[in-house]
């Protein structure tokens, strides 16, 4: 299991300051790793501090409590707040820099109209980030609880709250990404869990979010013995919605599924592994009902495609830095308001 940290204070700035103070070293490593990544992939000159400041302005306008939390993280860690803003906007900055990077993650959900959902995803990212993430439990003063798997210094990623709502998270790429620094998708994922009580509120929030880089949040809800799911394909001018098939199965990798957005999708031509992963998962699971968590882990356990596989590992004959790996396998228990974050790919847990 991953490291778990539970905040002991609820006021946003104080919560951030506590988190930053406890994890100052790890947050500094996250900042350094992203600074190196931005330098490596940038196709244009950039001022990281200025981009981070732009991100902070977008966050303050959209989710003021998370802006305060980020300022607290910076204070606690002894890092200028613009750099904490920058790592929270890492997807937006990568798009702004014109970086053509392979997509991250594969997500599976089966929603049951008369029962609980079952969900799982892989998180694929650069191997040098393998030790820079944790599970963060975030209590609120009114009894709300958000639990998220995230990187040190970033406020959220996949997660679940205690009101029957959860989200998975995959990156997408759109022709109009990167024109500015809008609301960071990582901030949206966290704010959705903090502020929404049901799936309809979450979809509405996604529609209101002025994003500048694309990602898909696969929302999962479970209330009163029923469950539902929808993939919200965020993009500039979006979002688009994708629902499960007749057996409740929803599969998403790193290309757009909504017909209206496909002409603007830059991923398939650059990194067709997203299509291969999607096809393999769909063929493994289509038509099956009553899936369990172990079924999803087995479906995700494939090394077909080598470094572009569902369960991917760095090529042994190349330096690990700069190569993708499956850093975590994440299962969300929406009715139980909990999650499991398993280090590495599914092949390690079967």
Beta strands, then each sheet from edge to edge (+ up, - down):
strand 1: 4-6
strand 2: 106-110
strand 3: 118-126
strand 4: 133-139
strand 5: 145-151
strand 6: 159-161
strand 7: 165-171
strand 8: 215-223
strand 9: 226-234
strand 10: 240-243
strand 11: 249-252
strand 12: 324-333
strand 13: 338-343
sheet 1: 1+ 4+ 5- 6+ 7- 8+ 9- 10+
sheet 2: 11+ 2- 3+ 12- 13+
end
